[in-house]
Amino acid sequence: MQRRRGKVGVIILVILLLVIGVIALLVVGGIVKVGKFAMDQAAFVVEDTVAVAKQELSPSALNEKYEWFKNTYAQLDARRATVNAKAQQIGQMYTDYGWEVLYDRDDGGYILSTTMNRKWTDGDEEMVGEPFKDWNRSDRQAISTYRQELMGLKASANTMCAQYNAEMSKFHTAFTNAGNLPVGGTGIPGAFSRT
């Protein structure tokens, strides 16, 4: 009977070891499967990142971005000139009616303020310019229209400035700064200030 118990004990031990071995193999297999899945996902992310980097930083893409910056800069420069011309036109109308016009720069630019010219005689102030209400009706309407046009031009220029500055701050446009270009390369101007 003792021998029988010994054989049964050995059989139970073998079965128990086999079950433990199968469980261990399943656990190790699961860990390997999860690890392989994680590695596949990491490889996919790396491959996708490399593909996007190649696409965004390819010579043709960089050239396209460079051209966009150059064209946008030229458009912004033209819009600023148009804004200055419109401000000069408004300023000239005020000057024609005897008003003093204060610009933000000596060469013209944006109108900071307009005031009627004053003349001082014997301590009394005398207005030299014509009050706005006394202006010719067509001139009052024209200056109102010019002001609205000027506000629209400024809004348009400011929107373009914001877009230009946003693109300039992106990582993949770092090439636009002259310091990152090869010797002899010329960068494009940096951030634009709003009007």
KOLMARVEX-999302 format. One record per residue: residue number from 1; x, y, z of N, C-alpha, C in turn. Coordinates in Angstrom, 2 decimals. Example, Ala and Ser with C-alpha at 12.3 -4.5 7.8 and 13.67 -1.06 7.14 Angstrom:
# residues 2
[1, [13.19, -5.69, 7.80], [12.30, -4.50, 7.80], [13.20, -3.30, 7.80]]
[2, [12.85, -2.25, 7.08], [13.67, -1.06, 7.14], [12.90, 0.03, 7.87]]
# end
This chain:
# residues 195
[1, [0.81, -1.17, 0.00], [0.00, 0.00, 0.00], [0.87, 1.26, 0.00]]
[2, [1.99, 1.12, 0.70], [2.92, 2.23, 0.78], [3.47, 2.55, -0.59]]
[3, [3.73, 1.52, -1.36], [4.26, 1.74, -2.69], [3.22, 2.41, -3.58]]
[4, [1.99, 2.00, -3.37], [0.93, 2.57, -4.17], [0.78, 4.06, -3.89]]
[5, [0.87, 4.39, -2.59], [0.80, 5.80, -2.22], [1.96, 6.56, -2.79]]
[6, [3.09, 5.96, -2.83], [4.27, 6.59, -3.39], [4.11, 6.85, -4.87]]
[7, [3.52, 5.86, -5.59], [3.29, 6.05, -7.02], [2.24, 7.13, -7.26]]
[8, [1.19, 7.12, -6.45], [0.13, 8.13, -6.60], [0.70, 9.51, -6.29]]
[9, [1.51, 9.60, -5.25], [2.13, 10.88, -4.87], [3.02, 11.40, -5.98]]
[10, [3.77, 10.50, -6.62], [4.65, 10.89, -7.72], [3.80, 11.36, -8.90]]
[11, [2.72, 10.64, -9.17], [1.84, 11.01, -10.28], [1.21, 12.37, -10.02]]
[12, [0.74, 12.58, -8.80], [0.14, 13.87, -8.45], [1.19, 14.98, -8.56]]
[13, [2.39, 14.72, -8.10], [3.46, 15.70, -8.18], [3.79, 16.03, -9.63]]
[14, [3.83, 15.02, -10.47], [4.12, 15.24, -11.90], [3.01, 16.05, -12.54]]
[15, [1.75, 15.68, -12.23], [0.60, 16.42, -12.78], [0.66, 17.87, -12.30]]
[16, [0.93, 18.06, -11.00], [1.02, 19.40, -10.43], [2.14, 20.20, -11.10]]
[17, [3.26, 19.61, -11.32], [4.37, 20.28, -12.00], [4.01, 20.62, -13.45]]
[18, [3.29, 19.70, -14.11], [2.87, 19.96, -15.48], [1.90, 21.15, -15.53]]
[19, [0.93, 21.19, -14.60], [-0.03, 22.30, -14.55], [0.72, 23.61, -14.28]]
[20, [1.61, 23.60, -13.32], [2.40, 24.80, -13.01], [3.24, 25.20, -14.22]]
[21, [3.81, 24.25, -14.90], [4.61, 24.54, -16.11], [3.76, 25.16, -17.20]]
[22, [2.55, 24.60, -17.42], [1.65, 25.14, -18.45], [1.25, 26.56, -18.08]]
[23, [0.90, 26.79, -16.80], [0.54, 28.14, -16.35], [1.72, 29.09, -16.54]]
[24, [2.90, 28.67, -16.19], [4.10, 29.51, -16.35], [4.32, 29.84, -17.83]]
[25, [4.14, 28.82, -18.70], [4.30, 29.06, -20.13], [3.26, 30.06, -20.64]]
[26, [2.02, 29.93, -20.16], [0.97, 30.88, -20.56], [1.29, 32.30, -20.10]]
[27, [1.76, 32.43, -18.87], [2.12, 33.76, -18.34], [3.29, 34.34, -19.13]]
[28, [4.31, 33.55, -19.33], [5.47, 34.04, -20.10], [5.05, 34.36, -21.54]]
[29, [4.22, 33.53, -22.14], [3.74, 33.79, -23.49], [2.94, 35.07, -23.56]]
[30, [2.08, 35.32, -22.55], [1.30, 36.55, -22.50], [2.20, 37.77, -22.37]]
[31, [3.20, 37.65, -21.51], [4.14, 38.77, -21.34], [4.89, 39.03, -22.63]]
[32, [5.32, 38.00, -23.29], [6.04, 38.16, -24.57], [5.11, 38.78, -25.60]]
[33, [3.84, 38.32, -25.63], [2.88, 38.86, -26.60], [2.63, 40.34, -26.35]]
[34, [2.45, 40.72, -25.08], [2.23, 42.13, -24.74], [3.48, 42.94, -25.09]]
[35, [4.64, 42.39, -24.78], [5.90, 43.08, -25.11], [6.06, 43.26, -26.61]]
[36, [5.71, 42.22, -27.38], [5.80, 42.32, -28.85], [4.83, 43.37, -29.38]]
[37, [3.61, 43.39, -28.81], [2.62, 44.39, -29.23], [3.14, 45.80, -28.94]]
[38, [3.70, 46.00, -27.74], [4.25, 47.32, -27.38], [5.39, 47.71, -28.32]]
[39, [6.23, 46.76, -28.63], [7.36, 47.03, -29.54], [6.84, 47.37, -30.94]]
[40, [5.82, 46.66, -31.42], [5.24, 46.94, -32.73], [4.65, 48.34, -32.76]]
[41, [3.94, 48.72, -31.69], [3.34, 50.05, -31.63], [4.43, 51.12, -31.60]]
[42, [5.48, 50.90, -30.83], [6.58, 51.86, -30.77], [7.24, 51.98, -32.14]]
[43, [7.43, 50.87, -32.81], [8.04, 50.91, -34.15], [7.14, 51.67, -35.12]]
[44, [5.82, 51.46, -35.02], [4.88, 52.18, -35.88], [4.97, 53.69, -35.63]]
[45, [5.00, 54.08, -34.35], [5.09, 55.50, -34.02], [6.39, 56.09, -34.55]]
[46, [7.48, 55.39, -34.39], [8.77, 55.88, -34.88], [8.75, 55.98, -36.40]]
[47, [8.24, 54.97, -37.07], [8.18, 55.01, -38.54], [7.30, 56.15, -39.03]]
[48, [6.17, 56.35, -38.37], [5.26, 57.43, -38.75], [5.91, 58.80, -38.52]]
[49, [6.60, 58.94, -37.39], [7.28, 60.20, -37.08], [8.37, 60.48, -38.11]]
[50, [9.13, 59.48, -38.46], [10.19, 59.65, -39.46], [9.59, 60.03, -40.81]]
[51, [8.47, 59.40, -41.18], [7.83, 59.72, -42.46], [7.34, 61.16, -42.48]]
[52, [6.73, 61.61, -41.39], [6.25, 62.99, -41.32], [7.43, 63.97, -41.34]]
[53, [8.49, 63.64, -40.61], [9.67, 64.51, -40.60], [10.28, 64.61, -42.00]]
[54, [10.36, 63.48, -42.70], [10.90, 63.51, -44.06], [10.02, 64.35, -44.97]]
[55, [8.71, 64.23, -44.79], [7.78, 64.99, -45.63], [7.88, 66.49, -45.32]]
[56, [7.90, 66.86, -44.05], [7.90, 68.28, -43.66], [9.26, 68.94, -43.88]]
[57, [10.32, 68.18, -43.79], [11.65, 68.75, -43.89], [12.36, 68.41, -45.21]]
[58, [11.60, 67.92, -46.16], [12.20, 67.63, -47.46], [12.57, 68.95, -48.14]]
[59, [13.54, 68.93, -49.04], [13.93, 70.17, -49.71], [12.76, 70.87, -50.41]]
[60, [11.88, 70.11, -51.03], [10.76, 70.76, -51.72], [9.80, 71.42, -50.73]]
[61, [9.55, 70.76, -49.58], [8.67, 71.34, -48.57], [9.30, 72.58, -47.95]]
[62, [10.60, 72.51, -47.67], [11.29, 73.68, -47.11], [11.30, 74.83, -48.10]]
[63, [11.49, 74.52, -49.37], [11.46, 75.58, -50.39], [10.07, 76.21, -50.47]]
[64, [9.05, 75.38, -50.39], [7.68, 75.89, -50.43], [7.40, 76.81, -49.24]]
[65, [7.86, 76.40, -48.06], [7.68, 77.24, -46.87], [8.46, 78.55, -47.01]]
[66, [9.68, 78.46, -47.52], [10.50, 79.64, -47.71], [9.82, 80.61, -48.67]]
[67, [9.28, 80.07, -49.74], [8.57, 80.92, -50.72], [7.35, 81.56, -50.07]]
[68, [6.63, 80.80, -49.24], [5.46, 81.35, -48.56], [5.87, 82.54, -47.69]]
[69, [6.96, 82.38, -46.93], [7.43, 83.47, -46.08], [7.82, 84.69, -46.90]]
[70, [8.55, 84.48, -47.97], [8.97, 85.60, -48.82], [7.76, 86.32, -49.41]]
[71, [6.81, 85.56, -49.93], [5.61, 86.16, -50.53], [4.76, 86.88, -49.48]]
[72, [4.60, 86.27, -48.34], [3.80, 86.89, -47.28], [4.47, 88.16, -46.77]]
[73, [5.79, 88.13, -46.67], [6.51, 89.33, -46.23], [6.30, 90.47, -47.23]]
[74, [6.36, 90.14, -48.50], [6.15, 91.17, -49.53], [4.72, 91.71, -49.46]]
[75, [3.75, 90.83, -49.23], [2.36, 91.27, -49.11], [2.18, 92.16, -47.88]]
[76, [2.82, 91.78, -46.77], [2.72, 92.60, -45.56], [3.35, 93.97, -45.78]]
[77, [4.47, 93.98, -46.46], [5.14, 95.24, -46.77], [4.23, 96.13, -47.63]]
[78, [3.58, 95.53, -48.62], [2.67, 96.29, -49.49], [1.46, 96.79, -48.69]]
[79, [0.95, 95.96, -47.79], [-0.21, 96.40, -46.99], [0.17, 97.54, -46.07]]
[80, [1.37, 97.48, -45.52], [1.82, 98.58, -44.67], [1.93, 99.87, -45.48]]
[81, [2.44, 99.77, -46.68], [2.55, 100.95, -47.54], [1.16, 101.50, -47.86]]
[82, [0.21, 100.62, -48.10], [-1.16, 101.05, -48.38], [-1.77, 101.72, -47.16]]
[83, [-1.53, 101.15, -45.98], [-2.03, 101.76, -44.74], [-1.42, 103.14, -44.56]]
[84, [-0.11, 103.26, -44.79], [0.55, 104.56, -44.66], [-0.01, 105.57, -45.66]]
[85, [-0.23, 105.13, -46.89], [-0.77, 106.03, -47.91], [-2.17, 106.51, -47.52]]
[86, [-2.99, 105.59, -47.02], [-4.35, 105.96, -46.61], [-4.29, 106.93, -45.42]]
[87, [-3.37, 106.69, -44.47], [-3.22, 107.59, -43.33], [-2.76, 108.97, -43.80]]
[88, [-1.86, 108.99, -44.77], [-1.40, 110.27, -45.33], [-2.55, 111.02, -46.00]]
[89, [-3.41, 110.29, -46.69], [-4.55, 110.90, -47.37], [-5.50, 111.52, -46.33]]
[90, [-5.75, 110.80, -45.26], [-6.61, 111.33, -44.19], [-5.94, 112.54, -43.55]]
[91, [-4.64, 112.40, -43.26], [-3.90, 113.50, -42.64], [-3.91, 114.76, -43.51]]
[92, [-3.80, 114.57, -44.82], [-3.80, 115.72, -45.72], [-5.15, 116.45, -45.69]]
[93, [-6.21, 115.70, -45.58], [-7.53, 116.34, -45.49], [-7.62, 117.19, -44.22]]
[94, [-7.14, 116.65, -43.10], [-7.14, 117.44, -41.86], [-6.28, 118.69, -42.02]]
[95, [-5.11, 118.52, -42.62], [-4.21, 119.65, -42.81], [-4.86, 120.71, -43.69]]
[96, [-5.56, 120.29, -44.72], [-6.23, 121.24, -45.61], [-7.24, 122.11, -44.86]]
[97, [-7.81, 121.58, -43.79], [-8.78, 122.34, -43.02], [-8.14, 123.01, -41.80]]
[98, [-6.81, 123.08, -41.79], [-6.11, 123.81, -40.74], [-5.88, 123.03, -39.45]]
[99, [-5.93, 121.72, -39.52], [-5.70, 120.90, -38.35], [-4.24, 120.46, -38.31]]
[100, [-3.77, 120.17, -37.10], [-2.42, 119.63, -36.92], [-2.53, 118.11, -36.83]]
[101, [-1.67, 117.43, -37.55], [-1.70, 115.96, -37.57], [-0.39, 115.46, -36.97]]
[102, [-0.50, 114.56, -36.01], [0.68, 113.97, -35.36], [0.79, 112.52, -35.81]]
[103, [1.90, 112.21, -36.47], [2.15, 110.84, -36.96], [3.08, 110.12, -36.00]]
[104, [3.12, 108.79, -36.12], [4.01, 108.01, -35.25], [5.46, 108.03, -35.72]]
[105, [5.71, 108.47, -36.95], [7.09, 108.58, -37.46], [7.22, 109.89, -38.22]]
[106, [8.45, 110.32, -38.40], [8.69, 111.57, -39.12], [8.32, 111.46, -40.60]]
[107, [8.45, 110.26, -41.16], [8.16, 110.09, -42.59], [6.68, 109.79, -42.85]]
[108, [5.85, 110.05, -41.88], [4.42, 109.73, -42.02], [4.13, 108.45, -41.27]]
[109, [3.22, 107.71, -41.73], [2.87, 106.46, -41.05], [1.49, 106.59, -40.47]]
[110, [1.32, 106.08, -39.28], [0.01, 106.05, -38.66], [-0.28, 107.36, -37.95]]
[111, [-1.51, 107.80, -38.04], [-1.93, 109.03, -37.38], [-2.16, 108.71, -35.90]]
[112, [-1.43, 109.44, -35.05], [-1.63, 109.26, -33.62], [-2.72, 110.18, -33.09]]
[113, [-2.76, 111.42, -33.59], [-3.80, 112.35, -33.14], [-3.97, 113.48, -34.15]]
[114, [-5.13, 114.10, -34.08], [-5.41, 115.29, -34.88], [-6.03, 116.33, -33.95]]
[115, [-5.54, 117.53, -34.05], [-6.10, 118.63, -33.25], [-6.18, 119.86, -34.11]]
[116, [-7.17, 120.71, -33.82], [-7.26, 121.96, -34.55], [-6.08, 122.84, -34.15]]
[117, [-5.50, 123.50, -35.12], [-4.42, 124.44, -34.81], [-4.99, 125.59, -33.99]]
[118, [-4.18, 126.04, -33.05], [-4.59, 127.14, -32.20], [-3.62, 128.30, -32.38]]
[119, [-4.13, 129.46, -32.17], [-3.29, 130.66, -32.26], [-3.50, 131.44, -30.96]]
[120, [-2.41, 131.84, -30.36], [-2.49, 132.57, -29.10], [-2.22, 134.04, -29.38]]
[121, [-3.15, 134.89, -29.02], [-2.95, 136.33, -29.14], [-3.38, 136.98, -27.83]]
[122, [-2.47, 137.71, -27.24], [-2.75, 138.41, -25.98], [-3.33, 137.49, -24.92]]
[123, [-2.80, 136.28, -24.82], [-3.25, 135.34, -23.79], [-4.54, 134.62, -24.12]]
[124, [-5.19, 134.97, -25.20], [-6.43, 134.29, -25.59], [-6.13, 133.25, -26.65]]
[125, [-6.86, 132.16, -26.58], [-6.69, 131.08, -27.56], [-7.71, 131.28, -28.67]]
[126, [-7.23, 131.17, -29.88], [-8.11, 131.30, -31.04], [-7.90, 130.06, -31.90]]
[127, [-8.99, 129.43, -32.31], [-8.91, 128.26, -33.17], [-8.67, 128.72, -34.60]]
[128, [-7.66, 128.15, -35.24], [-7.33, 128.52, -36.61], [-8.01, 127.57, -37.59]]
[129, [-8.04, 126.28, -37.26], [-8.63, 125.30, -38.16], [-10.15, 125.35, -38.12]]
[130, [-10.75, 124.79, -39.16], [-12.22, 124.74, -39.22], [-12.72, 123.56, -38.39]]
[131, [-13.74, 123.75, -37.56], [-14.32, 122.63, -36.83], [-14.87, 121.59, -37.82]]
[132, [-14.85, 120.36, -37.43], [-15.26, 119.27, -38.31], [-16.68, 119.47, -38.83]]
[133, [-17.56, 119.98, -37.98], [-18.96, 120.18, -38.39], [-19.10, 121.21, -39.50]]
[134, [-18.08, 122.08, -39.66], [-18.13, 123.11, -40.70], [-17.47, 122.67, -42.01]]
[135, [-16.94, 121.46, -42.04], [-16.29, 120.98, -43.26], [-17.34, 120.78, -44.35]]
[136, [-16.86, 120.79, -45.58], [-17.70, 120.47, -46.73], [-18.28, 119.07, -46.51]]
[137, [-19.55, 118.87, -46.80], [-20.22, 117.59, -46.56], [-19.53, 116.44, -47.28]]
[138, [-19.15, 116.64, -48.51], [-18.50, 115.56, -49.27], [-17.15, 115.19, -48.62]]
[139, [-16.45, 116.18, -48.04], [-15.18, 115.88, -47.36], [-15.42, 115.12, -46.06]]
[140, [-16.49, 115.47, -45.34], [-16.81, 114.73, -44.11], [-17.15, 113.29, -44.44]]
[141, [-17.92, 113.07, -45.51], [-18.26, 111.71, -45.92], [-17.02, 110.96, -46.39]]
[142, [-16.17, 111.67, -47.15], [-14.95, 111.03, -47.66], [-14.03, 110.61, -46.52]]
[143, [-13.85, 111.49, -45.55], [-12.93, 111.14, -44.45], [-13.51, 110.00, -43.61]]
[144, [-14.82, 109.96, -43.49], [-15.45, 108.84, -42.78], [-15.20, 107.53, -43.53]]
[145, [-15.34, 107.58, -44.84], [-15.07, 106.40, -45.67], [-13.60, 106.00, -45.58]]
[146, [-12.71, 107.00, -45.64], [-11.27, 106.71, -45.56], [-10.92, 106.06, -44.22]]
[147, [-11.54, 106.53, -43.14], [-11.27, 105.94, -41.82], [-11.72, 104.48, -41.79]]
[148, [-12.88, 104.20, -42.35], [-13.36, 102.81, -42.38], [-12.42, 101.94, -43.22]]
[149, [-11.99, 102.48, -44.36], [-11.05, 101.73, -45.19], [-9.75, 101.48, -44.44]]
[150, [-9.28, 102.50, -43.72], [-8.04, 102.36, -42.96], [-8.18, 101.29, -41.88]]
[151, [-9.32, 101.26, -41.20], [-9.53, 100.22, -40.18], [-9.54, 98.84, -40.81]]
[152, [-10.17, 98.70, -41.97], [-10.18, 97.41, -42.66], [-8.79, 96.99, -43.11]]
[153, [-8.01, 97.94, -43.63], [-6.64, 97.64, -44.04], [-5.80, 97.20, -42.85]]
[154, [-5.96, 97.91, -41.72], [-5.19, 97.54, -40.52], [-5.60, 96.16, -40.01]]
[155, [-6.90, 95.88, -40.01], [-7.36, 94.56, -39.55], [-6.80, 93.46, -40.44]]
[156, [-6.82, 93.68, -41.74], [-6.29, 92.69, -42.67], [-4.79, 92.49, -42.46]]
[157, [-4.07, 93.59, -42.30], [-2.62, 93.50, -42.07], [-2.33, 92.80, -40.74]]
[158, [-3.12, 93.09, -39.70], [-2.90, 92.46, -38.40], [-3.16, 90.96, -38.46]]
[159, [-4.17, 90.55, -39.20], [-4.46, 89.12, -39.36], [-3.30, 88.43, -40.06]]
[160, [-2.80, 89.06, -41.11], [-1.67, 88.48, -41.83], [-0.42, 88.45, -40.95]]
[161, [-0.21, 89.49, -40.14], [0.93, 89.50, -39.21], [0.84, 88.34, -38.23]]
[162, [-0.36, 88.13, -37.69], [-0.54, 87.05, -36.72], [-0.24, 85.70, -37.36]]
[163, [-0.71, 85.49, -38.59], [-0.45, 84.23, -39.29], [1.05, 84.08, -39.57]]
[164, [1.68, 85.14, -40.02], [3.12, 85.12, -40.31], [3.91, 84.77, -39.04]]
[165, [3.57, 85.45, -37.93], [4.29, 85.22, -36.68], [4.04, 83.81, -36.14]]
[166, [2.83, 83.30, -36.31], [2.53, 81.94, -35.85], [3.36, 80.92, -36.64]]
[167, [3.43, 81.09, -37.94], [4.23, 80.18, -38.77], [5.71, 80.31, -38.43]]
[168, [6.15, 81.54, -38.15], [7.56, 81.77, -37.85], [7.98, 81.07, -36.55]]
[169, [7.04, 80.92, -35.63], [7.38, 80.34, -34.33], [7.37, 78.81, -34.33]]
[170, [6.93, 78.18, -35.41], [6.87, 76.73, -35.46], [8.27, 76.13, -35.62]]
[171, [8.43, 74.95, -35.07], [9.73, 74.28, -35.10], [10.23, 74.04, -36.52]]
[172, [9.35, 73.56, -37.40], [9.78, 73.17, -38.74], [10.04, 74.37, -39.65]]
[173, [9.93, 75.58, -39.12], [10.28, 76.76, -39.92], [11.51, 77.46, -39.35]]
[174, [12.26, 76.76, -38.50], [13.46, 77.35, -37.91], [14.48, 77.72, -38.98]]
[175, [14.39, 77.09, -40.13], [15.33, 77.38, -41.22], [15.21, 78.82, -41.69]]
[176, [14.12, 79.48, -41.36], [13.90, 80.84, -41.88], [14.81, 81.86, -41.21]]
[177, [15.39, 81.51, -40.09], [16.31, 82.43, -39.42], [17.68, 82.30, -40.06]]
[178, [18.28, 83.41, -40.38], [19.55, 83.41, -41.11], [20.63, 82.63, -40.38]]
[179, [20.58, 82.59, -39.04], [21.61, 81.89, -38.28], [21.62, 80.39, -38.51]]
[180, [20.53, 79.83, -39.00], [20.45, 78.39, -39.21], [20.72, 77.99, -40.65]]
[181, [21.02, 78.97, -41.50], [21.25, 78.68, -42.91], [22.74, 78.49, -43.17]]
[182, [23.09, 77.83, -44.27], [24.50, 77.70, -44.63], [25.11, 79.07, -44.88]]
[183, [26.44, 79.11, -44.86], [27.14, 80.36, -45.11], [26.68, 80.95, -46.44]]
[184, [26.36, 82.23, -46.43], [25.91, 82.90, -47.64], [24.41, 82.90, -47.80]]
[185, [23.70, 82.11, -47.01], [22.24, 82.06, -47.09], [21.63, 83.30, -46.43]]
[186, [20.56, 83.75, -46.96], [19.88, 84.90, -46.35], [18.53, 84.43, -45.83]]
[187, [18.27, 84.75, -44.60], [17.00, 84.39, -43.99], [15.94, 85.40, -44.36]]
[188, [14.76, 85.16, -43.87], [13.68, 86.12, -44.08], [13.50, 86.90, -42.80]]
[189, [12.91, 88.08, -42.88], [12.77, 88.89, -41.68], [11.98, 88.16, -40.60]]
[190, [12.28, 88.52, -39.37], [11.64, 87.88, -38.23], [10.20, 88.33, -38.07]]
[191, [9.73, 88.25, -36.86], [8.33, 88.53, -36.57], [7.93, 89.94, -36.96]]
[192, [6.71, 90.07, -37.44], [6.14, 91.36, -37.81], [5.38, 91.90, -36.62]]
[193, [5.45, 93.21, -36.42], [4.61, 93.81, -35.38], [3.31, 94.24, -36.01]]
[194, [2.28, 94.19, -35.23], [0.96, 94.53, -35.75], [0.84, 96.03, -35.94]]
[195, [-0.10, 96.42, -36.81], [-0.30, 97.84, -37.09], [-1.13, 98.49, -36.02]]
# end
